[in-house]
Amino acid sequence: MELKVETKGKVLEITLCRGEAGNALTAGMTEGIAAAVSAPAPEVTVILLKAEGPDFCTGRAPVMPPKDARLTANDLRAKISDPVLAFYEALRSAPVPVVARVQGRAAGVGCALAALADVAVADKAAVFSVPEMNHDIAPTLVMDALVDRVPRAVLARLVLTRQAVTAAEAQAMGLVGVVAEDLDAAVAGVVEGLSANSPAVVRAVKAFLKRAPEASGATRRELAALLNAAATAERFR
């Protein structure tokens, strides 16, 4: 089993189950995660993304074309780029908050997963990196996940130097939200807090987090008013 998806009350738990392979994501895993986060049960108020083993996610499982294949740029885009970008968009667009429990290494796609979570809770010993250029791979797909999460200078440092950063550095960069000595307790605190909320409220908050940054001031104020009114009305319906 590569991936486990379970709904436990108001929590949708998604577990990466390739610990022996550093939880490197396969195409099947990304498809499963995207499907799960796109349509959680109506009662779900939080999605918890976690991983078995010592590492959160060390990247993506190799996707290599056959040696005799003559693939065009469009072929490669359809096979590799577009599915990954669609996966990232599914995480961004999850209708309820995504909480990531990060331990060990979060490299490449793993770093992107942490950044795309609404709240990434990292063990103090976790490390984050974008090492693709060590293999002469242009990491533009990971960069797409990070570009609206961290400042340009931070993104350039991660990508161009390929140096791993500590959990404390990642928090200072804005890559993760919480660094914890007791990872399980910290994650439980965040998840339990969101579990106490109504679906209408958490969905309104997530909708604002997604749409407000790109809106004008007037549109943002209107969005805030409409979402607040809709969530309040739903609570007391």
LINKA-V323321 format. One record per residue. N is the residue number from 1. RES is the residue in one letter. SS is DSSP state (~ for helix, > for strand, _ for the rest). BURIAL is I if it has 16 or more other C-alpha atoms within 10 Angstrom, else O. D_FIRST is the distance of its C-alpha to the first C-alpha in Angstrom with 2 decimals. Layout:
N/RES/SS/BURIAL/D_FIRST
N/RES/SS/BURIAL/D_FIRST
This chain:
1/M/_/O/0.00
2/E/_/O/3.81
3/L/>/I/5.74
4/K/>/O/7.25
5/V/>/I/10.72
6/E/>/O/13.36
7/T/>/I/17.12
8/K/>/O/19.12
9/G/_/O/22.74
10/K/_/I/23.73
11/V/>/I/20.70
12/L/>/I/17.68
13/E/>/I/14.98
14/I/>/I/12.40
15/T/>/I/10.24
16/L/>/I/9.06
17/C/_/I/6.46
18/R/_/I/7.88
19/G/~/I/10.85
20/E/~/O/11.89
21/A/~/O/12.49
22/G/_/I/14.21
23/N/_/I/11.59
24/A/_/I/13.30
25/L/>/I/12.45
26/T/_/I/11.71
27/A/~/O/13.55
28/G/~/O/10.72
29/M/~/I/9.88
30/T/~/I/13.64
31/E/~/I/14.15
32/G/~/I/11.80
33/I/~/I/13.54
34/A/~/I/16.85
35/A/~/O/16.65
36/A/~/I/15.82
37/V/~/I/18.57
38/S/~/I/21.02
39/A/_/O/21.30
40/P/_/I/20.68
41/A/_/O/22.37
42/P/_/O/26.14
43/E/_/O/26.22
44/V/_/I/23.74
45/T/_/I/25.70
46/V/>/I/23.21
47/I/>/I/19.78
48/L/>/I/18.19
49/L/>/I/15.97
50/K/>/I/14.70
51/A/>/I/12.56
52/E/_/I/11.58
53/G/_/I/13.79
54/P/_/O/17.29
55/D/_/I/16.98
56/F/_/I/16.32
57/C/>/I/15.79
58/T/_/I/17.76
59/G/_/I/17.95
60/R/>/I/16.55
61/A/_/O/15.07
62/P/_/O/18.20
63/V/_/O/19.26
64/M/_/O/22.13
65/P/_/O/24.35
66/P/_/O/25.72
67/K/_/O/28.70
68/D/_/O/31.13
69/A/_/O/29.97
70/R/_/O/32.69
71/L/_/O/30.97
72/T/_/O/33.14
73/A/~/O/32.60
74/N/~/O/31.82
75/D/~/O/29.19
76/L/~/O/27.47
77/R/~/O/27.82
78/A/~/O/26.22
79/K/~/O/23.31
80/I/~/O/22.68
81/S/~/O/24.89
82/D/~/O/24.96
83/P/~/O/21.21
84/V/~/I/20.91
85/L/~/O/24.06
86/A/~/O/22.97
87/F/~/I/19.80
88/Y/~/I/22.18
89/E/~/I/24.53
90/A/~/I/22.01
91/L/~/I/21.44
92/R/~/I/25.23
93/S/_/I/25.89
94/A/_/I/23.60
95/P/_/I/26.18
96/V/_/I/25.60
97/P/>/I/25.34
98/V/>/I/22.20
99/V/>/I/22.02
100/A/>/I/20.07
101/R/>/I/19.60
102/V/>/I/20.21
103/Q/_/I/20.30
104/G/_/I/21.05
105/R/>/I/21.03
106/A/>/I/20.80
107/A/>/I/21.80
108/G/_/I/22.36
109/V/~/I/19.84
110/G/~/I/18.95
111/C/~/I/22.66
112/A/~/I/22.72
113/L/~/I/20.03
114/A/~/I/22.18
115/A/~/I/25.27
116/L/~/I/24.11
117/A/_/I/23.27
118/D/_/I/26.33
119/V/>/I/26.20
120/A/>/I/24.41
121/V/>/I/24.77
122/A/>/I/24.67
123/D/>/I/25.09
124/K/_/I/28.50
125/A/_/O/27.10
126/A/_/I/24.73
127/V/>/I/25.82
128/F/>/I/25.66
129/S/>/I/26.46
130/V/_/I/26.67
131/P/_/I/27.04
132/E/~/I/26.83
133/M/~/O/30.56
134/N/~/O/30.22
135/H/~/O/28.68
136/D/_/O/31.27
137/I/_/O/28.87
138/A/_/O/30.38
139/P/_/I/28.14
140/T/~/O/29.53
141/L/~/I/26.24
142/V/~/I/25.42
143/M/~/I/29.12
144/D/~/O/28.88
145/A/~/I/26.44
146/L/~/I/28.80
147/V/_/I/32.20
148/D/_/O/32.83
149/R/_/I/31.37
150/V/_/I/33.52
151/P/_/O/37.08
152/R/~/O/37.84
153/A/~/O/38.96
154/V/~/I/35.70
155/L/~/I/33.68
156/A/~/O/36.02
157/R/~/O/35.74
158/L/~/I/31.95
159/V/~/I/31.86
160/L/~/O/35.05
161/T/~/O/35.14
162/R/_/I/31.37
163/Q/_/O/32.05
164/A/_/I/29.44
165/V/>/I/30.70
166/T/>/I/30.29
167/A/~/I/29.00
168/A/~/I/32.66
169/E/~/O/33.57
170/A/~/I/30.69
171/Q/~/I/31.97
172/A/~/O/35.50
173/M/~/I/34.41
174/G/_/O/32.85
175/L/_/I/29.33
176/V/_/I/28.05
177/G/_/I/29.70
178/V/>/I/29.40
179/V/>/I/29.34
180/A/>/I/28.89
181/E/_/O/29.61
182/D/_/O/27.63
183/L/~/I/24.52
184/D/~/O/23.09
185/A/~/O/26.56
186/A/~/I/27.13
187/V/~/I/23.94
188/A/~/O/24.73
189/G/~/O/28.23
190/V/~/I/27.30
191/V/~/I/24.75
192/E/~/O/27.21
193/G/~/O/30.01
194/L/~/I/28.34
195/S/~/I/27.27
196/A/_/O/31.00
197/N/_/O/31.89
198/S/_/I/32.26
199/P/~/I/30.07
200/A/~/I/33.26
201/V/~/I/34.07
202/V/~/I/30.75
203/R/~/I/30.51
204/A/~/I/34.09
205/V/~/I/33.47
206/K/~/I/30.43
207/A/~/I/32.52
208/F/~/I/35.34
209/L/~/O/33.24
210/K/~/O/32.00
211/R/~/O/35.34
212/A/~/O/38.07
213/P/~/O/37.88
214/E/~/O/38.84
215/A/_/O/41.50
216/S/_/O/45.23
217/G/~/O/46.85
218/A/~/O/48.23
219/T/~/O/45.00
220/R/~/I/43.10
221/R/~/O/45.63
222/E/~/O/45.40
223/L/~/I/41.61
224/A/~/I/41.83
225/A/~/O/44.39
226/L/~/O/42.60
227/L/~/I/39.20
228/N/~/I/40.94
229/A/~/O/43.01
230/A/~/O/40.17
231/A/~/I/37.98
232/T/~/O/41.01
233/A/~/O/42.06
234/E/~/O/38.64
235/R/~/O/38.64
236/F/_/O/42.03
237/R/_/O/41.74
